[in-house]
Amino acid sequence: MSLPKEKKQARFMMHVSLIIGALCIILFVMSIAMKMWLMAIGMALCGVAQYFSYKGWQKKA
């Protein structure tokens, strides 16, 4: 059936969420260092969203 394909897609999306979350953390630190506060808030929110996305895909995998 299509269950293995769904698990494969869930694992792939977990990795995508992890990579985007890592980039958000890097940009968060850089934006704080450059004192770009609005961007720092945006990257923090993006990182939190990616965490919940990762957990959602983890339940499906």
Secondary structure, DSSP 4 states (H G I P E B T S, - for coil): --HHHHHHHHHHHHHHHHHHHHHHHHHHHHHHHTT-HHHHHHHHHHHHHHHHHHHHHHHH-
